[in-house]
Amino acid sequence: MPYSDVAEAMIPGLGPPDGDTSEALALPIAHSDLSLMAEKLARGFEYKRAARYIESPYGIRTFVPHPSEFASAPSRMMSRITGEGQFDLGPGFKVKYVFAHENPSILTYWVLLWGRLCLSALIVHEEALRLAEPRFSKPKGLTREDIVRMHKFAT
């Protein structure tokens, strides 16, 4: 679809290079789909890093921050009181993480894809997540029926 149709809902860091929107096209990606992708990546990273499945009493919250946050995460102050690490998974795929020394099971991952899309996942006790957001419901991705219902694409 034309980029101008979705420019207002653009995810920070994604979009035409240098703001050139004259003939740009866009492919809609639901925020819920990005959230599911961030959660899946965090689960895989945590298994590879610590051989741990993320199960109760832990839960995950995902975010789509601006790509500039990847460069500043974790901050120097945070790194003094926490542990941190990073991995480079090849061209266009970088990962950073930070955790508390007192409880390394509570951590945050930041993922930078192609230098343009940043995803973040916070792994923490489910009870803390419930207290912070009592009405939170887990995002669900778009189904084919959802897309057809929106009349954006022909069947």
N, C-alpha and C positions, 0 to 999 in steps of 0.2 A: 504494500500500500504506500501511497506517498508519505514521505516523512512529515510533511506539514499537518497531516491528519492526527499524528500522535506526538508532535513535538512537545506539547504541554506536559505529557506524562513521561518524558524521557528519564531514564535512569542515569544518575550522575556518572559521567565517564564514557557513556555509550552515545553514539550519534555520529553524524558525518564529521570527517576530519576538518579542523579549523573552522567549524561552524558553517561550512558551505552546505546550505540546504536547498539550493536551487533545483536540483534534479534528484535528490537523494530519495532512496526507498527505505522502508522500514519493515521489519518482521516483528510482529508483536510477541512479547514473551511476558506471560503473567508473572507478577511478583511472587505468587504462590509457587510457581515452578522454579524460580530462582531460590526461594526459601527451601524447597525440597532438595534442590541440588546442593545447596550449602550444607544442609543437614547430612546428606549422604556422604559428602566429602569429609566432613568433620568426623563422622563415625569411622570411615576408612582410615583417616589419618591417626585417630586415637588408637585404633587396633594396631596399626603398623608401629606407632611410637611407643605404646605401653602395653600391647597385647591385651587390651581391655575393651569389652563391649560396653556401650553406654546404656545402662539399664537402671531401673529404679534403685535407689532414690534420686538418681540424676536425670536431668532433662536437658533439652537443647533449645535455645532461642537463636534465630538467625536474623541477620541484618544485611542491607545492601548499602554500605557506606560509600562515600566518595573515594575514588582511587588514591587521592592524596593521603588518606588515612593509613594506607598500607605503609607508606614511607615513614610516618611518624609513630607507628605502632610496633613495639611498645615504646613508650617515652623513656627518656633517661631516668627519670625519677622512679617509674614503675620497675625498670630493670634492676634497680638497687635492692628492691624488696621482693622481687620475684625471680623465678627462673624463666628462661626464654630459649627459643631455638628457632631454626628455620630450615627449610629444605627447598631445593631448586629442582623441580621435576621436569626440567627440559625447557626448551624455548617457549616463552609465553605462559609459564605456569610456576608461580612462586608462592610459598607458604611460610607464614610466620606464626608463632604461638607464644603465649605467655601463661604462666601458672604461678600459684602461690606456693612457696616452699612448705608452708604448714599443711597444705592439702593439695598435692599436685593433681588430684582428680578434678579440681575446679580450674578451668582454663578457658582461654579464648583463642580461636584460630582466625587468621586473616588470610584470604586467598586472593591473589591478583592474577587475573587471566588476561593475556595479551596486553598488559599494561593499561587496560581500559576498564575492566569490570572488576570490582572488589566485592567479595562476599565475606561475611564474618559470622562465626558461630560461637556462642557462649555456652559452655557446659557447666552446669551448676545444679545444686539440689532442687528438685521439683518443688518442694515446699517454698523455697525462696522465690521461685518463678511464680507460683500461685499467689503469694502475698504481693508481689510487685504488679501482677496483672491478673486480677481475679476473673475477668471475663474473657481471657485469652482462649482462642480455639486454634487448633493446629491447621495451618493452611493446606488446602487441597489443590492439586493441579487442574488445569483445564482439560475437559474431555472433548472428544470430537463433537458431541452434542452441544456442549457449551459454545464452541466456536461457530457451529452452524446457526445456533440460536442468535448469536450476535450479528448474523448476516454479514460478516466481514469477508467470508470466503464462500465460494460456490461449493456445492456438495459433489 
